[in-house]
Structures are given as structure tokens and as C-alpha cells.
Amino acid sequence: MNEAMFFKTEENTKKVTCFLCPKDCVIADGKTGVCGVRQNINGTFISLVYEKPVAIHIDPIEKKPLYHFHPGSKILSIGTYGCNLSCRFCQNYDISQIKDSPVDFDNIKRVTSAEIVNMCIERGLKFIAFTYNEPTIFYEYMYETAILCKEHDIKTVVVSNGQINEEPLKKLIPYIDAFNIDLKAFNENFYKKICNGDFETTKNTLRIIAENKKHLEVTFLLIEGFNDDLHEFIKMCKFLKRLDNKIVLHISRAFPRYKLNFNPTPKSLMNLFFDTAGEYLENVYMGNV
Ligand code: SF4
């Protein structure tokens, strides 16, 4: 069963509208949405990445990054192909940006949710992360696995860009224990022009997670010349503080990848942002330094 959730089909045209993320793609028969992994087949909408992971690893939980959620633990981490953003600085573009190199999904080995959970049990692991690419676009696989985890006392983690509509997010939240959400800038223009995304959606996702009292950490990748306006960053810190004054913020150093040319974030800029964040938030860390 790989029929997708959150879509409707237009009777006459067989066009499908997907409501999973703010792209709200309208997709003709035979085509996929922006994420490249959800396809309209004669009016039925399917997930091409259901039970098709391309990365399964055991990582330290700090690598997600989560620093205040069961530190010192190991976590089984899974991801698939595809993403609903196309950040020009993407650090994982080889699996996220599949329009650049089309994928033969039939050749990817199927791994069921039960097999994933069994991998955890056999290795004595208590945590699973949906990560590497954007887990929203493999929602059905994540959702089923997360429900199964709850039956086996395994805690679940989502590492996401926050680009998910409210209804699917609220349906998923009861089965997720912790989130790390990427906040790419505090600026609608950056989201639109550099990421092809929607700033307000990620803010709303953060609000909903905080309201539901889930463990929440936030990652901000600092890129010199692109999202390094200190006044904007202060607004971000104030916004996060209003959500939860114990929130954990990771400021991550950027290195040039994919299509965006820039210098590795200077250490002096990292220090300035780290010190500034510390004036507003209690739990601030630097990453990639
Ligand atoms: S999940 Fe994919 S198909 Fe659905 S709206 Fe988002 S980008 Fe489009």
C-alpha cells in the first residue's frame, strides 16, 4: 500500500491536489509534485518513497542535532530521496534534489516499518529519527513507523524544514517525541528566493510544536552575506524565546555546497551570533566549528 494521504482528485480532469505541504501542488496524470516523490497515476496519488529508504544509519543523537534530549544515546536514522524545498546551499543535495538526477525507485530495496522497528529492537536502540532528507515528503512511511514505535516504547525524532501543512502536522504530533526544525532565516525573501519555500509555514510549525509541549530544538545555518543581518537574527531569537524560553538553538557554520557560492562562515561571525543569541536564549550552541 503506497497510496498517499492528504490529496483530492478532480473527477473530470483526474488532476490531483496534494495538501501535505504549502506547495499545494496540482498534479496532472503521470506527473509528480515539486518534491519529485509523489505521483498522480490515473487520479490515484502514490508515494514513490513509501518503504524505500536510501539511508539507514546509527548516529549519536547529538548529530541530529539534539543536545537536550537523552544525550549520549544512539539513534537509528532513516531518510529517502526528495525534498519540498530546493535550497541553493543544500548540504544533502545528492538525495534531496532528485530533479537533477532522476531516480529509479523500483530498484530501491523495500524496508517495511516493521523491519525498521525490528532493527532497533535487535540492536537495543530506543530512538528512531526521520532525517537526512525532508521527512514530510515521506509522510506515510514516517507516520506508520512512528505509530509502530509507540507500541514498542521507542522514542521518535523528526528533523525537518518545517514545511508541512497544519492538518498533517497535527495528525503526526502525538506519535513524535522530539523535533529539530531548521529555521533558515527570519526573512520571507530568503525563504522564497534562496529556498523556494514559505517562511510563515515554518514559523507556524514551530508554534504548533511548542504549543503541544514537544521537545523542540532549532537549527540556524549561518551563511555570510545571505542571512547574517543581526537585527533580523535578534527578531528570530525573540520569536524563539516567546515560544519557549528554554528552547535550544544551534547556530551552524555553513560551507559552500550545491549552487550557492559563499565563503565558509567566518569564526568571528559565528562568535558574534553566538554571543548575541546568548543575550536572549539560555541554551545556545555552535555547530560545524
Ligand atoms: S508534498 Fe510534494 S507533492 Fe505534496 S504539495 Fe508538497 S511538494 Fe507538492
py3Dmol code that shows the C-alpha trace and the ligand (Angstrom):
import py3Dmol

protein = """\
ATOM      1  CA  MET A   1       0.000   0.000   0.000  1.00  0.00           C
ATOM      2  CA  ASN A   2       1.659   3.161  -1.090  1.00  0.00           C
ATOM      3  CA  GLU A   3      -1.351   5.420  -1.656  1.00  0.00           C
ATOM      4  CA  ALA A   4      -0.579   8.888  -0.351  1.00  0.00           C
ATOM      5  CA  MET A   5      -2.525  10.776   2.303  1.00  0.00           C
ATOM      6  CA  PHE A   6      -3.840  14.364   2.069  1.00  0.00           C
ATOM      7  CA  PHE A   7      -4.961  14.718  -1.538  1.00  0.00           C
ATOM      8  CA  LYS A   8      -8.095  15.121  -3.593  1.00  0.00           C
ATOM      9  CA  THR A   9      -8.773  14.201  -7.212  1.00  0.00           C
ATOM     10  CA  GLU A  10     -10.688  16.345  -9.700  1.00  0.00           C
ATOM     11  CA  GLU A  11     -13.312  13.974 -11.201  1.00  0.00           C
ATOM     12  CA  ASN A  12     -13.244  15.296 -14.785  1.00  0.00           C
ATOM     13  CA  THR A  13      -9.564  16.012 -15.303  1.00  0.00           C
ATOM     14  CA  LYS A  14      -8.083  13.380 -12.948  1.00  0.00           C
ATOM     15  CA  LYS A  15      -5.780  16.117 -11.662  1.00  0.00           C
ATOM     16  CA  VAL A  16      -4.677  15.643  -8.072  1.00  0.00           C
ATOM     17  CA  THR A  17      -4.133  18.384  -5.484  1.00  0.00           C
ATOM     18  CA  CYS A  18      -1.720  17.480  -2.686  1.00  0.00           C
ATOM     19  CA  PHE A  19      -2.337  19.161   0.693  1.00  0.00           C
ATOM     20  CA  LEU A  20       0.661  17.777   2.548  1.00  0.00           C
ATOM     21  CA  CYS A  21       2.866  20.848   2.342  1.00  0.00           C
ATOM     22  CA  PRO A  22       2.402  24.539   1.494  1.00  0.00           C
ATOM     23  CA  LYS A  23       3.304  23.946  -2.155  1.00  0.00           C
ATOM     24  CA  ASP A  24      -0.275  22.578  -2.550  1.00  0.00           C
ATOM     25  CA  CYS A  25       0.783  21.099  -5.903  1.00  0.00           C
ATOM     26  CA  VAL A  26      -1.829  20.476  -8.583  1.00  0.00           C
ATOM     27  CA  ILE A  27      -0.548  17.457 -10.498  1.00  0.00           C
ATOM     28  CA  ALA A  28      -1.595  16.084 -13.885  1.00  0.00           C
ATOM     29  CA  ASP A  29      -1.889  12.345 -14.572  1.00  0.00           C
ATOM     30  CA  GLY A  30       1.554  10.706 -14.749  1.00  0.00           C
ATOM     31  CA  LYS A  31       3.383  13.666 -13.161  1.00  0.00           C
ATOM     32  CA  THR A  32       4.956  14.169  -9.740  1.00  0.00           C
ATOM     33  CA  GLY A  33       4.754  17.161  -7.403  1.00  0.00           C
ATOM     34  CA  VAL A  34       7.585  19.592  -6.683  1.00  0.00           C
ATOM     35  CA  CYS A  35       9.171  17.105  -4.254  1.00  0.00           C
ATOM     36  CA  GLY A  36       9.503  14.560  -7.078  1.00  0.00           C
ATOM     37  CA  VAL A  37       8.338  11.611  -4.976  1.00  0.00           C
ATOM     38  CA  ARG A  38       4.533  11.837  -5.002  1.00  0.00           C
ATOM     39  CA  GLN A  39       2.932  10.847  -8.292  1.00  0.00           C
ATOM     40  CA  ASN A  40      -0.534  11.023  -9.850  1.00  0.00           C
ATOM     41  CA  ILE A  41      -1.361   7.700 -11.518  1.00  0.00           C
ATOM     42  CA  ASN A  42      -4.722   7.997 -13.243  1.00  0.00           C
ATOM     43  CA  GLY A  43      -6.185  10.066 -10.404  1.00  0.00           C
ATOM     44  CA  THR A  44      -4.694   8.000  -7.606  1.00  0.00           C
ATOM     45  CA  PHE A  45      -1.893   9.661  -5.707  1.00  0.00           C
ATOM     46  CA  ILE A  46       1.011   7.480  -4.612  1.00  0.00           C
ATOM     47  CA  SER A  47       4.194   7.881  -2.611  1.00  0.00           C
ATOM     48  CA  LEU A  48       7.213   6.658  -4.578  1.00  0.00           C
ATOM     49  CA  VAL A  49       9.344   6.576  -1.402  1.00  0.00           C
ATOM     50  CA  TYR A  50       6.982   4.537   0.777  1.00  0.00           C
ATOM     51  CA  GLU A  51       9.183   1.851   2.421  1.00  0.00           C
ATOM     52  CA  LYS A  52      12.075   2.937   0.168  1.00  0.00           C
ATOM     53  CA  PRO A  53      14.829   4.318   2.398  1.00  0.00           C
ATOM     54  CA  VAL A  54      18.164   5.264   0.813  1.00  0.00           C
ATOM     55  CA  ALA A  55      19.964   5.909   4.093  1.00  0.00           C
ATOM     56  CA  ILE A  56      19.768   3.917   7.339  1.00  0.00           C
ATOM     57  CA  HIS A  57      22.473   4.644   9.905  1.00  0.00           C
ATOM     58  CA  ILE A  58      23.034   4.549  13.635  1.00  0.00           C
ATOM     59  CA  ASP A  59      24.158   8.005  14.782  1.00  0.00           C
ATOM     60  CA  PRO A  60      24.839   9.718  18.091  1.00  0.00           C
ATOM     61  CA  ILE A  61      21.661  11.670  18.957  1.00  0.00           C
ATOM     62  CA  GLU A  62      23.799  14.851  19.159  1.00  0.00           C
ATOM     63  CA  LYS A  63      24.353  14.567  15.392  1.00  0.00           C
ATOM     64  CA  LYS A  64      20.648  15.317  14.605  1.00  0.00           C
ATOM     65  CA  PRO A  65      21.410  17.783  16.356  1.00  0.00           C
ATOM     66  CA  LEU A  66      19.586  17.213  19.658  1.00  0.00           C
ATOM     67  CA  TYR A  67      21.608  18.218  22.722  1.00  0.00           C
ATOM     68  CA  HIS A  68      18.899  18.266  25.420  1.00  0.00           C
ATOM     69  CA  PHE A  69      17.035  15.067  24.531  1.00  0.00           C
ATOM     70  CA  HIS A  70      18.566  11.899  26.012  1.00  0.00           C
ATOM     71  CA  PRO A  71      22.191  12.978  25.445  1.00  0.00           C
ATOM     72  CA  GLY A  72      24.675  10.164  24.910  1.00  0.00           C
ATOM     73  CA  SER A  73      22.079   7.944  23.183  1.00  0.00           C
ATOM     74  CA  LYS A  74      22.418   6.243  19.813  1.00  0.00           C
ATOM     75  CA  ILE A  75      19.595   6.709  17.315  1.00  0.00           C
ATOM     76  CA  LEU A  76      18.589   4.750  14.228  1.00  0.00           C
ATOM     77  CA  SER A  77      18.218   7.324  11.462  1.00  0.00           C
ATOM     78  CA  ILE A  78      16.385   6.875   8.179  1.00  0.00           C
ATOM     79  CA  GLY A  79      15.807   9.007   5.087  1.00  0.00           C
ATOM     80  CA  THR A  80      14.621   8.675   1.498  1.00  0.00           C
ATOM     81  CA  TYR A  81      15.033  10.659  -1.715  1.00  0.00           C
ATOM     82  CA  GLY A  82      13.325  14.018  -2.299  1.00  0.00           C
ATOM     83  CA  CYS A  83      12.552  17.373  -0.701  1.00  0.00           C
ATOM     84  CA  ASN A  84       9.839  20.027  -0.931  1.00  0.00           C
ATOM     85  CA  LEU A  85      12.443  22.827  -0.902  1.00  0.00           C
ATOM     86  CA  SER A  86      15.347  23.477  -3.250  1.00  0.00           C
ATOM     87  CA  CYS A  87      17.746  25.449  -1.053  1.00  0.00           C
ATOM     88  CA  ARG A  88      20.606  26.663  -3.204  1.00  0.00           C
ATOM     89  CA  PHE A  89      23.037  25.826  -0.364  1.00  0.00           C
ATOM     90  CA  CYS A  90      21.583  22.344   0.317  1.00  0.00           C
ATOM     91  CA  GLN A  91      24.029  20.230   2.331  1.00  0.00           C
ATOM     92  CA  ASN A  92      22.319  16.930   1.292  1.00  0.00           C
ATOM     93  CA  TYR A  93      21.506  17.705  -2.332  1.00  0.00           C
ATOM     94  CA  ASP A  94      22.602  14.273  -3.578  1.00  0.00           C
ATOM     95  CA  ILE A  95      19.496  12.697  -2.016  1.00  0.00           C
ATOM     96  CA  SER A  96      17.194  15.722  -1.743  1.00  0.00           C
ATOM     97  CA  GLN A  97      17.367  17.314  -5.207  1.00  0.00           C
ATOM     98  CA  ILE A  98      16.361  14.430  -7.439  1.00  0.00           C
ATOM     99  CA  LYS A  99      15.266  16.613 -10.369  1.00  0.00           C
ATOM    100  CA  ASP A 100      18.986  16.957 -11.123  1.00  0.00           C
ATOM    101  CA  SER A 101      19.426  13.168 -11.451  1.00  0.00           C
ATOM    102  CA  PRO A 102      16.222  11.119 -11.784  1.00  0.00           C
ATOM    103  CA  VAL A 103      15.863   8.046  -9.574  1.00  0.00           C
ATOM    104  CA  ASP A 104      14.739   4.503 -10.455  1.00  0.00           C
ATOM    105  CA  PHE A 105      12.526   3.879  -7.417  1.00  0.00           C
ATOM    106  CA  ASP A 106      11.843   0.275  -8.454  1.00  0.00           C
ATOM    107  CA  ASN A 107      15.486  -0.566  -7.808  1.00  0.00           C
ATOM    108  CA  ILE A 108      15.463   0.606  -4.193  1.00  0.00           C
ATOM    109  CA  LYS A 109      15.114  -2.240  -1.695  1.00  0.00           C
ATOM    110  CA  ARG A 110      11.835  -2.162   0.218  1.00  0.00           C
ATOM    111  CA  VAL A 111      12.200  -1.920   4.015  1.00  0.00           C
ATOM    112  CA  THR A 112       8.912  -2.025   5.910  1.00  0.00           C
ATOM    113  CA  SER A 113       8.107  -0.075   9.076  1.00  0.00           C
ATOM    114  CA  ALA A 114       8.112  -3.370  10.999  1.00  0.00           C
ATOM    115  CA  GLU A 115      11.623  -4.149   9.711  1.00  0.00           C
ATOM    116  CA  ILE A 116      12.841  -0.702  10.783  1.00  0.00           C
ATOM    117  CA  VAL A 117      11.412  -1.165  14.275  1.00  0.00           C
ATOM    118  CA  ASN A 118      12.928  -4.675  14.452  1.00  0.00           C
ATOM    119  CA  MET A 119      16.359  -3.241  13.562  1.00  0.00           C
ATOM    120  CA  CYS A 120      16.022  -1.045  16.649  1.00  0.00           C
ATOM    121  CA  ILE A 121      14.861  -3.851  18.909  1.00  0.00           C
ATOM    122  CA  GLU A 122      17.618  -6.257  17.762  1.00  0.00           C
ATOM    123  CA  ARG A 123      20.287  -3.622  18.426  1.00  0.00           C
ATOM    124  CA  GLY A 124      18.826  -2.496  21.746  1.00  0.00           C
ATOM    125  CA  LEU A 125      18.138   1.019  20.393  1.00  0.00           C
ATOM    126  CA  LYS A 126      15.408   3.165  21.944  1.00  0.00           C
ATOM    127  CA  PHE A 127      15.282   6.010  19.405  1.00  0.00           C
ATOM    128  CA  ILE A 128      14.427   6.494  15.720  1.00  0.00           C
ATOM    129  CA  ALA A 129      14.966   9.674  13.675  1.00  0.00           C
ATOM    130  CA  PHE A 130      13.287  10.611  10.406  1.00  0.00           C
ATOM    131  CA  THR A 131      16.030  12.720   8.891  1.00  0.00           C
ATOM    132  CA  TYR A 132      18.677  13.209   6.140  1.00  0.00           C
ATOM    133  CA  ASN A 133      16.143  14.451   3.547  1.00  0.00           C
ATOM    134  CA  GLU A 134      12.842  16.172   4.386  1.00  0.00           C
ATOM    135  CA  PRO A 135      10.647  13.614   6.206  1.00  0.00           C
ATOM    136  CA  THR A 136       7.406  15.442   5.330  1.00  0.00           C
ATOM    137  CA  ILE A 137       7.660  14.112   1.792  1.00  0.00           C
ATOM    138  CA  PHE A 138       7.831  10.505   3.057  1.00  0.00           C
ATOM    139  CA  TYR A 139       4.967  11.214   5.466  1.00  0.00           C
ATOM    140  CA  GLU A 140       3.115   7.888   5.124  1.00  0.00           C
ATOM    141  CA  TYR A 141       6.261   5.833   5.843  1.00  0.00           C
ATOM    142  CA  MET A 142       7.195   8.062   8.784  1.00  0.00           C
ATOM    143  CA  TYR A 143       3.644   8.069  10.177  1.00  0.00           C
ATOM    144  CA  GLU A 144       3.253   4.284  10.092  1.00  0.00           C
ATOM    145  CA  THR A 145       6.720   3.734  11.570  1.00  0.00           C
ATOM    146  CA  ALA A 146       6.101   6.279  14.331  1.00  0.00           C
ATOM    147  CA  ILE A 147       2.820   4.592  15.325  1.00  0.00           C
ATOM    148  CA  LEU A 148       4.616   1.231  15.480  1.00  0.00           C
ATOM    149  CA  CYS A 149       7.390   2.776  17.582  1.00  0.00           C
ATOM    150  CA  LYS A 150       4.846   3.813  20.213  1.00  0.00           C
ATOM    151  CA  GLU A 151       3.790   0.153  20.543  1.00  0.00           C
ATOM    152  CA  HIS A 152       7.407  -0.818  21.280  1.00  0.00           C
ATOM    153  CA  ASP A 153       8.394   2.024  23.596  1.00  0.00           C
ATOM    154  CA  ILE A 154      10.774   3.538  21.021  1.00  0.00           C
ATOM    155  CA  LYS A 155      11.036   7.328  21.022  1.00  0.00           C
ATOM    156  CA  THR A 156      10.737   9.189  17.715  1.00  0.00           C
ATOM    157  CA  VAL A 157      12.527  12.259  16.372  1.00  0.00           C
ATOM    158  CA  VAL A 158      11.744  14.399  13.315  1.00  0.00           C
ATOM    159  CA  VAL A 159      14.427  16.581  11.732  1.00  0.00           C
ATOM    160  CA  SER A 160      12.584  18.873   9.336  1.00  0.00           C
ATOM    161  CA  ASN A 161      12.481  22.161   7.472  1.00  0.00           C
ATOM    162  CA  GLY A 162       9.009  22.744   8.971  1.00  0.00           C
ATOM    163  CA  GLN A 163       7.343  22.987   5.540  1.00  0.00           C
ATOM    164  CA  ILE A 164       4.247  20.969   6.371  1.00  0.00           C
ATOM    165  CA  ASN A 165       0.580  21.960   6.450  1.00  0.00           C
ATOM    166  CA  GLU A 166      -1.273  22.113   9.753  1.00  0.00           C
ATOM    167  CA  GLU A 167      -3.554  19.105   9.318  1.00  0.00           C
ATOM    168  CA  PRO A 168      -0.788  16.533   8.617  1.00  0.00           C
ATOM    169  CA  LEU A 169       1.414  18.073  11.316  1.00  0.00           C
ATOM    170  CA  LYS A 170      -1.315  17.819  13.960  1.00  0.00           C
ATOM    171  CA  LYS A 171      -2.039  14.214  12.954  1.00  0.00           C
ATOM    172  CA  LEU A 172       1.653  13.297  13.311  1.00  0.00           C
ATOM    173  CA  ILE A 173       2.499  15.137  16.534  1.00  0.00           C
ATOM    174  CA  PRO A 174       1.027  12.607  19.010  1.00  0.00           C
ATOM    175  CA  TYR A 175       3.495   9.989  17.740  1.00  0.00           C
ATOM    176  CA  ILE A 176       6.628  12.183  17.816  1.00  0.00           C
ATOM    177  CA  ASP A 177       8.687  12.868  20.937  1.00  0.00           C
ATOM    178  CA  ALA A 178      11.196  15.450  19.714  1.00  0.00           C
ATOM    179  CA  PHE A 179      11.777  17.771  16.780  1.00  0.00           C
ATOM    180  CA  ASN A 180      14.718  19.641  15.353  1.00  0.00           C
ATOM    181  CA  ILE A 181      13.400  22.288  12.957  1.00  0.00           C
ATOM    182  CA  ASP A 182      15.591  24.218  10.521  1.00  0.00           C
ATOM    183  CA  LEU A 183      14.904  27.932  10.634  1.00  0.00           C
ATOM    184  CA  LYS A 184      16.783  29.099   7.561  1.00  0.00           C
ATOM    185  CA  ALA A 185      16.445  32.860   8.100  1.00  0.00           C
ATOM    186  CA  PHE A 186      13.970  35.247   9.661  1.00  0.00           C
ATOM    187  CA  ASN A 187      13.039  36.663   6.315  1.00  0.00           C
ATOM    188  CA  GLU A 188      10.302  35.809   3.800  1.00  0.00           C
ATOM    189  CA  ASN A 189      12.500  36.868   0.884  1.00  0.00           C
ATOM    190  CA  PHE A 190      15.296  34.446   1.796  1.00  0.00           C
ATOM    191  CA  TYR A 191      12.795  31.598   2.031  1.00  0.00           C
ATOM    192  CA  LYS A 192      11.300  32.482  -1.384  1.00  0.00           C
ATOM    193  CA  LYS A 193      14.426  33.317  -3.357  1.00  0.00           C
ATOM    194  CA  ILE A 194      17.071  31.011  -1.873  1.00  0.00           C
ATOM    195  CA  CYS A 195      14.944  28.038  -0.751  1.00  0.00           C
ATOM    196  CA  ASN A 196      11.740  28.178  -2.810  1.00  0.00           C
ATOM    197  CA  GLY A 197       9.867  27.924   0.498  1.00  0.00           C
ATOM    198  CA  ASP A 198       7.367  29.686   2.748  1.00  0.00           C
ATOM    199  CA  PHE A 199       8.637  31.432   5.889  1.00  0.00           C
ATOM    200  CA  GLU A 200       5.236  31.679   7.638  1.00  0.00           C
ATOM    201  CA  THR A 201       4.701  27.915   7.377  1.00  0.00           C
ATOM    202  CA  THR A 202       7.908  27.116   9.246  1.00  0.00           C
ATOM    203  CA  LYS A 203       7.040  29.705  11.916  1.00  0.00           C
ATOM    204  CA  ASN A 204       3.589  28.157  12.271  1.00  0.00           C
ATOM    205  CA  THR A 205       5.081  24.664  12.546  1.00  0.00           C
ATOM    206  CA  LEU A 206       7.337  25.877  15.366  1.00  0.00           C
ATOM    207  CA  ARG A 207       4.337  27.447  17.156  1.00  0.00           C
ATOM    208  CA  ILE A 208       2.275  24.249  16.900  1.00  0.00           C
ATOM    209  CA  ILE A 209       5.113  22.031  18.165  1.00  0.00           C
ATOM    210  CA  ALA A 210       5.734  24.400  21.090  1.00  0.00           C
ATOM    211  CA  GLU A 211       2.009  24.577  21.920  1.00  0.00           C
ATOM    212  CA  ASN A 212       1.924  20.784  22.022  1.00  0.00           C
ATOM    213  CA  LYS A 213       4.806  20.832  24.532  1.00  0.00           C
ATOM    214  CA  LYS A 214       7.024  18.571  22.448  1.00  0.00           C
ATOM    215  CA  HIS A 215      10.784  18.680  22.862  1.00  0.00           C
ATOM    216  CA  LEU A 216      11.968  21.276  20.339  1.00  0.00           C
ATOM    217  CA  GLU A 217      15.426  22.305  19.172  1.00  0.00           C
ATOM    218  CA  VAL A 218      16.075  24.699  16.286  1.00  0.00           C
ATOM    219  CA  THR A 219      18.963  24.849  13.819  1.00  0.00           C
ATOM    220  CA  PHE A 220      20.017  28.035  12.061  1.00  0.00           C
ATOM    221  CA  LEU A 221      22.679  27.671   9.333  1.00  0.00           C
ATOM    222  CA  LEU A 222      24.525  30.997   9.263  1.00  0.00           C
ATOM    223  CA  ILE A 223      25.670  31.992   5.746  1.00  0.00           C
ATOM    224  CA  GLU A 224      27.799  35.103   5.392  1.00  0.00           C
ATOM    225  CA  GLY A 225      26.228  37.661   3.047  1.00  0.00           C
ATOM    226  CA  PHE A 226      22.864  35.865   2.849  1.00  0.00           C
ATOM    227  CA  ASN A 227      21.201  35.540   6.270  1.00  0.00           C
ATOM    228  CA  ASP A 228      23.644  37.425   8.509  1.00  0.00           C
ATOM    229  CA  ASP A 229      21.585  40.553   9.285  1.00  0.00           C
ATOM    230  CA  LEU A 230      21.993  40.899  13.054  1.00  0.00           C
ATOM    231  CA  HIS A 231      18.711  42.810  13.534  1.00  0.00           C
ATOM    232  CA  GLU A 232      16.809  40.031  11.801  1.00  0.00           C
ATOM    233  CA  PHE A 233      18.616  37.460  13.913  1.00  0.00           C
ATOM    234  CA  ILE A 234      17.615  39.308  17.094  1.00  0.00           C
ATOM    235  CA  LYS A 235      13.984  39.141  15.909  1.00  0.00           C
ATOM    236  CA  MET A 236      14.452  35.398  15.438  1.00  0.00           C
ATOM    237  CA  CYS A 237      15.824  34.999  18.964  1.00  0.00           C
ATOM    238  CA  LYS A 238      12.919  36.997  20.424  1.00  0.00           C
ATOM    239  CA  PHE A 239      10.419  34.894  18.465  1.00  0.00           C
ATOM    240  CA  LEU A 240      12.016  31.665  19.766  1.00  0.00           C
ATOM    241  CA  LYS A 241      12.086  32.987  23.309  1.00  0.00           C
ATOM    242  CA  ARG A 242       8.356  33.756  23.115  1.00  0.00           C
ATOM    243  CA  LEU A 243       7.718  30.156  22.022  1.00  0.00           C
ATOM    244  CA  ASP A 244       9.708  28.679  24.891  1.00  0.00           C
ATOM    245  CA  ASN A 245      12.391  30.432  26.902  1.00  0.00           C
ATOM    246  CA  LYS A 246      14.195  27.091  27.393  1.00  0.00           C
ATOM    247  CA  ILE A 247      14.302  26.394  23.635  1.00  0.00           C
ATOM    248  CA  VAL A 248      17.626  25.102  22.293  1.00  0.00           C
ATOM    249  CA  LEU A 249      19.185  26.975  19.365  1.00  0.00           C
ATOM    250  CA  HIS A 250      22.015  25.509  17.270  1.00  0.00           C
ATOM    251  CA  ILE A 251      23.901  28.044  15.160  1.00  0.00           C
ATOM    252  CA  SER A 252      25.609  26.031  12.489  1.00  0.00           C
ATOM    253  CA  ARG A 253      28.605  27.060  10.409  1.00  0.00           C
ATOM    254  CA  ALA A 254      27.952  26.870   6.636  1.00  0.00           C
ATOM    255  CA  PHE A 255      30.287  25.548   3.969  1.00  0.00           C
ATOM    256  CA  PRO A 256      29.673  26.122   0.241  1.00  0.00           C
ATOM    257  CA  ARG A 257      27.619  23.311  -1.297  1.00  0.00           C
ATOM    258  CA  TYR A 258      25.361  22.829  -4.298  1.00  0.00           C
ATOM    259  CA  LYS A 259      24.508  26.072  -6.184  1.00  0.00           C
ATOM    260  CA  LEU A 260      25.341  28.909  -3.794  1.00  0.00           C
ATOM    261  CA  ASN A 261      28.794  30.474  -3.773  1.00  0.00           C
ATOM    262  CA  PHE A 262      29.972  31.833  -0.440  1.00  0.00           C
ATOM    263  CA  ASN A 263      32.894  31.546   1.935  1.00  0.00           C
ATOM    264  CA  PRO A 264      32.746  29.229   4.957  1.00  0.00           C
ATOM    265  CA  THR A 265      31.154  31.262   7.749  1.00  0.00           C
ATOM    266  CA  PRO A 266      33.992  33.193   9.466  1.00  0.00           C
ATOM    267  CA  LYS A 267      34.566  32.187  13.081  1.00  0.00           C
ATOM    268  CA  SER A 268      34.249  35.852  14.112  1.00  0.00           C
ATOM    269  CA  LEU A 269      30.711  35.975  12.648  1.00  0.00           C
ATOM    270  CA  MET A 270      29.828  32.709  14.403  1.00  0.00           C
ATOM    271  CA  ASN A 271      31.046  34.175  17.695  1.00  0.00           C
ATOM    272  CA  LEU A 272      29.076  37.401  17.183  1.00  0.00           C
ATOM    273  CA  PHE A 273      25.827  35.484  16.537  1.00  0.00           C
ATOM    274  CA  PHE A 274      26.513  33.056  19.381  1.00  0.00           C
ATOM    275  CA  ASP A 275      27.076  35.918  21.847  1.00  0.00           C
ATOM    276  CA  THR A 276      24.006  37.791  20.566  1.00  0.00           C
ATOM    277  CA  ALA A 277      21.758  34.736  20.885  1.00  0.00           C
ATOM    278  CA  GLY A 278      23.043  34.268  24.418  1.00  0.00           C
ATOM    279  CA  GLU A 279      21.543  37.651  25.376  1.00  0.00           C
ATOM    280  CA  TYR A 280      18.043  36.289  24.641  1.00  0.00           C
ATOM    281  CA  LEU A 281      18.187  32.489  24.999  1.00  0.00           C
ATOM    282  CA  GLU A 282      19.562  30.206  27.701  1.00  0.00           C
ATOM    283  CA  ASN A 283      20.541  27.257  25.509  1.00  0.00           C
ATOM    284  CA  VAL A 284      22.667  28.200  22.519  1.00  0.00           C
ATOM    285  CA  TYR A 285      25.288  26.025  20.783  1.00  0.00           C
ATOM    286  CA  MET A 286      27.597  26.350  17.809  1.00  0.00           C
ATOM    287  CA  GLY A 287      27.822  23.541  15.275  1.00  0.00           C
ATOM    288  CA  ASN A 288      30.260  22.619  12.456  1.00  0.00           C
ATOM    289  CA  VAL A 289      33.070  24.603  14.105  1.00  0.00           C
TER     290      VAL A 289
END
"""
ligand_1 = """\
8
SF4
S 4.450 17.124 -0.570
Fe 5.285 17.197 -2.659
S 3.519 16.899 -3.999
Fe 2.709 17.425 -1.974
S 2.384 19.655 -2.042
Fe 4.434 19.278 -1.169
S 5.854 19.366 -2.905
Fe 3.774 19.116 -3.758
"""
view = py3Dmol.view(width=600, height=400)
view.addModel(protein, "pdb")
view.setStyle({"model": 0}, {"cartoon": {"style": "trace"}})
view.addModel(ligand_1, "xyz")
view.setStyle({"model": 1}, {"stick": {}})
view.zoomTo()
view.show()
